[in-house]
Amino acid sequence: MAVRSDLTGPVGVITLDRPRANAFDRAQLDALAAAVAAAESTASLRALVLRAEGDVAFSAGADLSATGPLAEPDGLRRWTGQARAMLDAIERLPIPVIAALARPAAGGGFELALACHIRVLSAAAHVSLPEILRGYLPSWGAVERLLPLVGPAVTRDLLLSGRRVPAAEAHRLGLVDELAEDAEGRALELARELAERPPLAVSALLAQLRAGATLSKAELRDVELGDLERLVRTEDTVEGVLAFFEKRVPQFRGR
């Protein structure tokens, strides 16, 4: 099975499972897109972990042995469009998505991780965008996500060199959020923590972070104020304030 999902409970897990390196052909893209759509429609979910089976890679990106469709008329546009739509769907999810990078993430595999809201990388792993070394370019949104994340200098270095970035440097540059000996264990721990946050506020914050890359300062302030005006009228805000004064853990219900 190319992709497996466990979407029961507040923390869901989607697992890439296409030996050996979890590389993507069209069927793998379809399977992951279906899993993401299922997660979006599962009301009980509060956080999602994206992980991978195998001991080679989190994902090596596009399967270069399955490029036949690219020779078809408009095949390249359909392929990249399918991949970008799937990554955009991950980025738009109203719950935190955490990439558990227990093994290296390369090319489209790293672009997939960049679409997640949080990345936890194994201290023994690395990330890379090696497309330039094979005569082509990343096409799943690397530039648009890297520029606001790490700036033009680091983006230029990664794309022109195609080099492997070891874990410590990836963390220092801001390519990943955390390093851990057990990346998957830490990702699940973090997901459980985030699942306890008020879901309406989390969803609004994720939307603000997405919009912040394109809105003006004044526009973003209007969005922030509108979200706050909406949230203070919810049951979750009442519960959060009461729990603060009563010195207890709040029980948020997404209402």
WODA-V554570 format. One line per field, one symbol per residue. psi: psi as a letter, one per 40 degrees, with the letter a starting at -180 (. if undefined). A space follows every 10 residues. Layout:
# WODA-V554570
psi=???
This chain:
# WODA-V554570
psi=hdhiihfiad hihhhhggid efihaddddd dddddddddd ehdeheihhh aiiiedidhe aiheefeddd eihedddddd dddddddddd deheihhhhg geiihibddd ddddeidihh hieeaiiige ddeeeaiief eddddddede iddddddddd deihhidddd ddeedidiii dgdddddddd ddddeeihdd dddddddddd ddediidddd dddddddddd deeidddddd dddddefihi gief.
